[in-house]
Amino acid sequence: MNTERLISDRARGVSASGIRRIFNLAAKLDDPINLSIGQPDFPVPAAVKRGAIEAIEQDKNGYTLTKGIAPLLGKINAHLRFDLGWDIGEGTGVDSFVTSGTSGALTLAFLALMGPGDEAIIPDPYFAMYPYMATIAGGTAVRCDTYPDFRMTAERVEPLITDKTKFVLYNSPGNPSGVVGTVDECRDLLELCRSKGVLLISDEIYDEFTFKGGLTDVARGDGKTRRCPSPARFDGAQDDVLLIRGFGKTYGFTGWRAGYAAGPEPVIAAMTRIHQYTYVCAPSIVQWGAIVAFDVNMSAHVDDFEERRDLVVSRLREHTDVSVPEGAFYVFVKVPERLGLTSNQFVDRCLEREVMVIPGSVFSDRDTHFRVSFSAPRAKIEKGLDIICELMRG
Ligand SMILES: Cc1ncc(COP(=O)(O)O)c(C=O)c1O
């Protein structure tokens, strides 16, 4: 049978990721200097591992409720009350549920909100999944050009909003740039979306990896805490913001697939309806493991990433423009113009020297920058930087 002709236009609209090209080339190398990794390089905290192992041993291996297990939902809702001041649950008009990874939440959001003819505004550069999700949902991803500082401001978004716009997708700390939006930027974007009747989706998968310069004071009871700025933290934001967060990056279990979504009840209800007939539920044992995650202090790892960030930025700045990442574990670096190379050409030169980085075209309509991940051993980072800087000198 010619099965090729059976493939849907939807699937044809999704091309193999440009990241795969790099991995295929790198597969020929014995011990590459891998600065392409999109996940943390620390082990899962012992308490989280134990929670999942005990769940298996205690035969908690069956389906869970569509929305997730009650103890985890309780923890999520308590955390959002502490962090954002949100009240979630019966009678509040706001709801939450556990998803199969942050990607699971994003997929459901696109499917629940977008159809043919609809538009979503996404940042450019973007997390590689965003435009493809719009394609899969039958709609269009409208790129908001955020170069050169990678700030998705209300000023940049406003001209792109049309009567077809369903939502604006905001991502801070951002992948691939690590840039963190300010409180004012978050407020202005929320106000804009409210005034236009457009939902603001906030992908905050890297929120716990925010460095000192990106944090803002948040009043809590008699004291204050320091958190990543979020459009979800303003009064009444829970009526206008769909919040999407994850566990995988924060606690090092990306392969376990766990995240969550919270926001206006009608949106969460639509997403959970699709969840019920697609994913069914997030993986059960992972949910049991994630219960203890909120009680684990990850700040030593965040400090460690901040030190590596300083190292990477200080070296690269000698050769090119770098927007300082205040979060995540990436930096998005411009190929020096005088080299006359696209980012793909530059990345190929890096690969010839056994250094793996990701070309900007994976994340953008432009081919001018490349992503360096500093989620790698310090010695490898230093060796990789030596080679990248040598190539930048030309
Ligand atoms: C901005 C952003 N959102 C979502 C995801 C998906 O994460 P998850 O592994 O939780 O599906 C990623 C993963 O790289 C990401 O960078």
The ligand as an SDF file (V2000), in Angstrom:
LIG
                    3D

 16 16  0  0  0  0  0  0  0  0999 V2000
    9.3150   27.5480   26.3930 C   0  0  0  0  0  0  0  0  0  0  0  0
    9.0100   26.0930   26.5050 C   0  0  0  0  0  0  0  0  0  0  0  0
    7.7330   25.7250   26.7000 N   0  0  0  0  0  0  0  0  0  0  0  0
    7.4070   24.4240   26.8060 C   0  0  0  0  0  0  0  0  0  0  0  0
    8.3500   23.4230   26.7180 C   0  0  0  0  0  0  0  0  0  0  0  0
    7.9190   21.9840   26.8060 C   0  0  0  0  0  0  0  0  0  0  0  0
    8.3090   21.4150   28.0050 O   0  0  0  0  0  0  0  0  0  0  0  0
    7.8140   20.0000   28.5180 P   0  0  0  0  0  0  0  0  0  0  0  0
    8.9960   19.1070   28.4800 O   0  0  0  0  0  0  0  0  0  0  0  0
    7.3170   20.2220   29.9170 O   0  0  0  0  0  0  0  0  0  0  0  0
    6.7270   19.5420   27.6180 O   0  0  0  0  0  0  0  0  0  0  0  0
    9.6960   23.7770   26.5250 C   0  0  0  0  0  0  0  0  0  0  0  0
   10.7400   22.7240   26.3920 C   0  0  0  0  0  0  0  0  0  0  0  0
   11.8290   22.9450   25.9450 O   0  0  0  0  0  0  0  0  0  0  0  0
   10.0280   25.1480   26.4210 C   0  0  0  0  0  0  0  0  0  0  0  0
   11.2980   25.5350   26.2250 O   0  0  0  0  0  0  0  0  0  0  0  0
  1  2  1  0
  2  3  1  0
  2 15  2  0
  3  4  2  0
  4  5  1  0
  5  6  1  0
  5 12  2  0
  6  7  1  0
  7  8  1  0
  8  9  2  0
  8 10  1  0
  8 11  1  0
 12 13  1  0
 12 15  1  0
 13 14  2  0
 15 16  1  0
M  END
$$$$
